[in-house]
Amino acid sequence: MNRNTVKTLLSDSEKQNRQQFCDDCGISQSNMLRMMINKVTPDAGCDDDFKEVKTDHVTIRFTNTLLKRICHQAKSEGYLSQSNWIRG
């Protein structure tokens, strides 16, 4: 894969917003940028790094902040345990 570098000057608030978004989503800044590019140009997106799951199990990691938000949302929707809301 060809490695290209793109540089953009951001204001302090743009940098802070970008970092907060990545922290909230639990993704790196480079992966966030790749997701945005793939979202707006799906035909040109690169999915070389996509690894197909070979089992019936998927592991998802959340930041503590995001997990708290998800738990709060699930409880407000009536799910009583993580086992229930993960299947929901």
Residue frames relative to the residue before (quaternion, step in Angstrom):
aa qw qx qy qz dx dy dz
M 1.0000 0.0000 0.0000 0.0000 0.00 0.00 0.00
N 0.4445 -0.6813 0.5202 0.2601 3.54 -0.99 0.87
R 0.2261 -0.7624 0.5910 0.1357 3.59 -0.89 0.89
N 0.0090 -0.7900 0.6120 -0.0359 3.55 -0.70 1.12
T 0.2544 -0.7605 0.5808 0.1398 3.53 -1.14 0.65
V 0.0746 -0.7595 0.6456 0.0275 3.52 -1.00 0.93
K 0.1095 -0.7950 0.5950 0.0447 3.58 -0.84 0.97
T 0.0258 -0.7859 0.6173 -0.0238 3.53 -1.01 0.91
L 0.3465 -0.7152 0.5665 0.2181 3.55 -0.97 0.86
L 0.0922 -0.8000 0.5928 0.0133 3.56 -0.80 1.06
S 0.4965 -0.6109 0.5132 0.3418 3.53 -1.20 0.53
D 0.6775 -0.4809 0.3551 0.4286 3.58 -1.24 0.28
S 0.6716 0.4901 -0.3114 0.4602 3.59 0.95 -0.82
E 0.6233 0.5274 -0.3404 0.4663 3.60 1.05 -0.68
K 0.6370 0.5173 -0.3213 0.4726 3.58 1.00 -0.81
Q 0.6680 0.5044 -0.2962 0.4600 3.55 0.92 -0.93
N 0.6551 0.5073 -0.3061 0.4688 3.59 0.97 -0.86
R 0.6393 0.5216 -0.3187 0.4665 3.58 0.99 -0.84
Q 0.6762 0.4909 -0.2894 0.4669 3.57 0.89 -0.94
Q 0.6495 0.5131 -0.3176 0.4627 3.59 0.97 -0.83
F 0.6318 0.5290 -0.3262 0.4632 3.58 0.99 -0.84
C 0.6747 0.4911 -0.2926 0.4669 3.59 0.87 -0.95
D 0.6466 0.5129 -0.3182 0.4664 3.59 0.97 -0.82
D 0.6645 0.5122 -0.2978 0.4555 3.57 0.94 -0.92
C 0.7340 0.4100 -0.2219 0.4938 3.57 1.02 -0.82
G 0.3969 -0.7392 0.4639 0.2844 3.58 1.24 -0.27
I 0.5700 0.5685 -0.3993 0.4386 3.58 1.06 0.72
S 0.5447 -0.5964 0.4662 0.3608 3.54 -1.23 0.40
Q 0.6315 -0.5442 0.3907 0.3903 3.54 -1.23 0.41
S 0.6448 0.5120 -0.3316 0.4606 3.60 1.01 -0.70
N 0.6556 0.4890 -0.3214 0.4772 3.61 0.99 -0.74
M 0.6028 0.5465 -0.3560 0.4596 3.59 1.07 -0.67
L 0.6629 0.4960 -0.3050 0.4707 3.58 0.92 -0.87
R 0.6364 0.5171 -0.3271 0.4697 3.60 0.98 -0.79
M 0.6378 0.5245 -0.3286 0.4585 3.60 0.97 -0.83
M 0.6556 0.5121 -0.3127 0.4584 3.58 0.94 -0.87
I 0.6526 0.5065 -0.3131 0.4684 3.58 0.93 -0.88
N 0.6835 0.4837 -0.2883 0.4645 3.58 0.88 -0.92
K 0.6227 0.5475 -0.3359 0.4470 3.59 1.13 -0.63
V 0.7565 0.3848 -0.2121 0.4843 3.60 0.88 -0.89
T 0.7722 0.1946 -0.1267 0.5915 3.59 1.24 -0.37
P 0.0600 -0.8650 0.4955 0.0522 3.61 0.64 1.06
D 0.6595 0.5123 -0.3244 0.4444 3.61 1.02 -0.68
A 0.7211 0.4184 -0.2421 0.4964 3.58 1.15 -0.58
G 0.4632 0.7098 -0.4272 0.3148 3.57 1.29 -0.19
C 0.3408 -0.7254 0.5648 0.1964 3.52 -1.17 0.63
D 0.0593 -0.8083 0.5855 0.0173 3.55 -0.71 1.05
D 0.2216 0.8095 -0.5105 0.1871 3.57 1.19 0.59
D 0.7063 0.4699 -0.2659 0.4579 3.59 1.04 -0.73
F 0.4911 0.6643 -0.4381 0.3544 3.61 1.25 -0.11
K 0.1340 -0.7933 0.5924 0.0412 3.54 -0.79 1.07
E 0.3809 -0.7384 0.5199 0.1986 3.57 -0.59 1.21
V 0.4186 -0.6874 0.5350 0.2570 3.57 -0.99 0.87
K 0.2435 -0.8022 0.5332 0.1140 3.58 -0.80 1.01
T 0.6887 0.3752 -0.2758 0.5557 3.58 1.29 0.15
D 0.5731 -0.5745 0.4444 0.3794 3.54 -1.29 -0.08
H 0.6061 0.5490 -0.3464 0.4596 3.61 1.22 0.35
V 0.0965 -0.7658 0.6346 0.0405 3.51 -1.10 0.80
T 0.1841 -0.7683 0.6041 0.1045 3.58 -0.92 0.90
I 0.0624 -0.7876 0.6131 -0.0004 3.55 -0.87 1.01
R 0.1894 -0.7704 0.5993 0.1068 3.57 -0.91 0.92
F 0.1145 -0.7795 0.6143 0.0431 3.53 -0.99 0.94
T 0.4843 -0.5869 0.5393 0.3608 3.53 -1.21 0.45
N 0.6507 -0.5146 0.3726 0.4158 3.59 -1.19 0.40
T 0.6427 0.5335 -0.3164 0.4497 3.56 0.97 -0.86
L 0.6917 0.4716 -0.2807 0.4695 3.56 0.86 -0.96
L 0.6317 0.5281 -0.3372 0.4565 3.60 0.98 -0.77
K 0.6377 0.5201 -0.3295 0.4629 3.60 0.98 -0.80
R 0.6531 0.5101 -0.3113 0.4651 3.57 0.99 -0.83
I 0.6571 0.5052 -0.3074 0.4674 3.56 0.96 -0.88
C 0.6432 0.5191 -0.3196 0.4633 3.60 0.95 -0.86
H 0.6489 0.5136 -0.3143 0.4652 3.58 0.93 -0.90
Q 0.6627 0.5026 -0.3001 0.4671 3.59 0.92 -0.91
A 0.6614 0.5104 -0.3078 0.4553 3.60 0.92 -0.92
K 0.6599 0.4975 -0.3124 0.4685 3.60 0.93 -0.86
S 0.6591 0.5052 -0.3158 0.4589 3.59 0.99 -0.79
E 0.6821 0.4545 -0.2831 0.4981 3.60 1.22 -0.45
G 0.6447 -0.5877 0.3000 0.3860 3.58 1.29 0.17
Y 0.4894 0.6365 -0.4573 0.3823 3.59 1.21 0.14
L 0.3313 -0.7975 0.4800 0.1542 3.57 -0.78 1.04
S 0.8031 0.0869 -0.0544 0.5870 3.61 1.13 -0.45
Q 0.6515 -0.5148 0.3750 0.4121 3.57 -1.25 0.37
S 0.6024 0.5610 -0.3688 0.4317 3.60 1.01 -0.68
N 0.6763 0.4889 -0.2928 0.4668 3.58 1.00 -0.79
W 0.7476 0.4199 -0.2588 0.4446 3.59 0.75 -0.97
I 0.5793 0.5591 -0.3999 0.4380 3.59 1.10 -0.36
R 0.6708 0.4753 -0.2948 0.4870 3.58 1.05 -0.71
G 0.6096 0.5744 -0.3391 0.4284 3.58 1.20 -0.60
